Amino acid sequence: MQRMLYPRNRGPRAATPDLLPATVVTTAAGQIISGRLTYRDEFTITIVDANEWSHSFPVATVKIEGDDPLREHTEQLGKYTDKEMHDVFAYLQSLK
């Protein structure tokens, strides 16, 4: 279920930093940090800057800009309850 809900850090794409989308995060204090998007779910975003420093932020507290191919997927997750997601997963399992 985790792989279905959070597909970002799976497979060869995750292992190739050059293929990770560029992202700019602006904090509430106005600090701007740019780098490679390495993790994002509905609660947390993590980027790695040019100096290879990792920065993690609660999604609700920052403004996020960048080319994230899974952005719509991540935003949609916040609209479903746990029960709804379990129901979807159970349905997909029944298709085997």
N, C-alpha and C positions, 0 to 999 in steps of 0.2 A: 504494500500500500504506500509506503514511503517513496518508492521509486515512481509510482504513478503520480503522486501529489507533488513531489519535488524532483523532477527529472534533470535539473541543471547540472549537478555534479556527478554525472554518470557518463561512462564511455570515453572514447578517444578525445572528444571535444574538451572535456574537463582536464585532460592531461596535457593539452597544448595551450600554453598561456597566450600565444599570439592570436588564437582564435576567440579568446574571451572578449566580450563586448566592453568598449570603453565607457566609463561612467563618470559623471560629475555629481558630487554630493555637496549640498550647501546646508550647513548646520543652522540652527536657530540663532546662533551668535554671529552668523554671516561668514564663517570660515568656509572656504571652498577647497575641496579635496578631490583630485581626479586620479583615476587609475583604472585597473582592470577589475571588472566585476567577478568575484570569485564565489560568492554565495548570496542567495536572496531567497527568503520565504516571506510569508505575510507579516512577520514580526521584525526580522533583522536583515540588514544588508551589510555585506563585507566587500571592501575593495582593497586592492594592493596598489600602492602608489609607485612612482618611478624609482624610488629608493628601496623598493621591496618591503616597505612597512605595511602591515595589515591594519585596516581601520574598520571597525564594526559600529553600526549605529542602529537604534530602534527606527524602523521605517516611519513610524508616526511622527518622529521628531525632526526629520530632515526633508529637504526637497531633492528629488532625484531626477537627473537628466541623463540620457544616454540611449544607446541602441541596444535594447534588451529584447531578444527575440521571444522570451518567455514572459514578458511584462503582462500581457493580457491574461495569461494562465495564472500568474501569481495574484493578480488583482481579483480574478474570479474566485479563487479559493476562499477569500474572506467573506464571500456572499453565501457560503454553504455551511450548514451545521455539521457536526460530527456524524450524526445519524444519517444525514443525506449522503455524505461521502462513503460511509460504510454500506449503505444501500446500493450505491453505484458500484462499489467494489464487489459486493456480493453478486450483483447482476452480471458483471464482466466475468467473474469466476464461473457462473452458471453457463456461459457460452462455450466452455471447453468441449 
